[in-house]
Amino acid sequence: MDYEKNPWLSTEANRFLNSYVNQDTKILEFGAGGSTVWFSGRTKHLITIEHDNNWYQKMSPQVDTDIRLLPRPYYGVCDEFKDESFDLILIDGRDRIRCIEKAHSKVKPDGILMLDNSERDIYSAVHEILATWKMKNTIENPLWHTSWWRKPL
């Protein structure tokens, strides 16, 4: 698979990321995948958290970045970072609501928190957590949405 072509997100999310991410963009990512390889080719500041050892072994040789294998629940890693440390946080792994609860304070003002598969009912709590943030929802098909929120200034 061509991991470098685009992250495994909606087409509109990929268009947004193409215009948003540059070499200085600070990114925290939960769940390694195509986005990890894509981000690693565009920024010097990427930290990826992965829980699955087999997937970690497959993905880590493809990037020269900080990819960490951590057991679940891995959202506690957020405690390592100061508030407002990241321009972009992508949630595309496990324990997504807890990741959002722990990570949203780590987004810089005017920064982005992105959630893949946001159409799933189990992620509806994110709307309460980020109620004051501006939301953009994109629909690839009825079964696949990618949404992102911009943190208020």
C-alpha positions in Angstrom: 0.0 0.0 0.0 1.2 3.5 -0.8 1.3 5.0 2.7 2.9 8.2 1.6 0.2 9.2 -0.9 -2.5 10.2 1.7 -3.5 9.5 5.3 -6.3 7.1 5.6 -8.9 9.8 6.2 -11.6 11.4 4.2 -10.7 13.2 1.0 -11.6 16.5 2.4 -9.6 15.9 5.5 -6.6 15.1 3.4 -7.1 18.3 1.4 -7.2 20.3 4.7 -4.0 18.5 6.0 -2.2 19.3 2.8 -2.7 23.0 3.4 -2.3 22.8 7.2 0.8 20.6 7.8 4.3 21.9 7.3 7.8 21.1 8.6 7.1 23.1 11.8 3.7 21.6 12.6 3.7 19.9 16.0 1.6 16.7 15.8 0.5 14.1 18.3 -1.2 11.1 16.8 -3.0 8.2 18.5 -2.9 5.1 16.2 -0.1 4.5 13.7 -1.0 4.1 10.0 -0.9 5.8 6.7 -1.1 9.2 8.4 2.1 8.4 10.3 4.1 7.9 7.2 2.5 10.9 5.5 3.1 13.2 8.5 6.7 12.0 8.9 7.4 13.2 5.4 6.1 16.7 6.1 7.0 17.7 9.7 9.9 17.4 12.0 7.6 17.2 15.0 5.6 14.0 15.1 4.9 11.8 18.1 2.8 8.7 17.3 1.3 6.4 20.0 0.5 2.8 19.0 -0.6 -0.1 21.3 -0.5 -3.1 18.9 3.0 -4.6 18.8 2.5 -6.3 15.4 1.3 -3.1 13.8 4.1 -1.1 15.6 6.7 -3.5 14.1 5.2 -3.0 10.6 5.0 0.8 10.8 8.1 1.9 12.8 10.7 0.9 10.1 8.8 3.1 7.6 9.3 6.4 9.6 12.1 8.3 11.2 10.1 9.8 13.9 9.0 9.3 17.6 6.7 6.3 17.4 6.0 4.8 20.8 4.6 1.3 21.6 2.5 1.8 24.7 0.0 -0.6 26.3 -3.6 0.4 26.6 -4.9 2.6 28.0 -2.3 4.8 26.4 -4.0 8.2 26.8 -2.0 8.8 30.0 0.9 9.7 27.7 -0.8 13.2 27.5 0.5 13.9 31.1 4.0 14.1 29.6 3.1 17.2 27.6 2.4 20.8 28.6 -0.9 22.3 27.7 -1.0 23.9 24.3 1.9 21.9 23.0 0.5 20.7 19.7 -0.8 22.3 16.5 -2.6 19.1 15.5 -3.8 16.0 17.4 -5.1 13.1 15.4 -7.2 10.5 17.2 -7.4 7.4 15.1 -6.6 4.6 17.6 -8.3 3.0 20.6 -10.0 4.6 23.6 -10.8 7.6 21.4 -13.1 9.5 23.9 -10.6 9.1 26.7 -7.8 10.3 24.3 -9.9 13.3 23.5 -10.6 14.0 27.2 -6.9 13.9 28.0 -5.5 15.5 24.8 -7.8 18.4 24.1 -5.9 20.7 26.5 -2.7 19.9 24.7 -3.9 21.6 21.5 -2.7 25.2 20.9 -5.2 28.0 20.5 -6.4 27.9 16.9 -5.0 24.3 16.6 -6.8 21.3 15.4 -8.1 18.1 17.0 -9.1 15.5 14.4 -11.2 12.4 14.9 -11.5 9.7 12.2 -14.6 7.5 12.0 -16.5 10.3 13.8 -19.8 8.9 12.6 -19.8 6.2 15.2 -22.4 6.7 18.0 -19.8 5.7 20.6 -17.9 9.0 19.9 -20.9 11.3 20.4 -19.5 12.5 23.7 -16.8 14.5 21.8 -19.5 17.1 20.9 -19.9 17.9 24.6 -16.2 17.9 25.3 -15.4 20.3 22.4 -18.7 22.2 22.5 -17.0 25.6 22.3 -14.7 24.6 19.4 -15.6 25.2 15.8 -16.4 21.8 14.1 -15.9 20.6 10.5 -17.4 17.3 9.5 -16.5 15.5 6.3 -18.3 12.5 4.8 -16.4 10.1 2.6 -19.4 7.8 2.6 -22.3 7.1 5.1 -20.0 4.8 7.0 -16.9 6.9 7.1 -16.6 10.5 8.5 -13.6 12.5 9.5 -14.3 15.5 11.7 -12.0 18.1 13.2 -12.4 20.9 15.7 -10.5 24.2 15.8 -9.6 25.3 19.3 -10.8 28.9 20.1 -8.3 31.6 20.5 
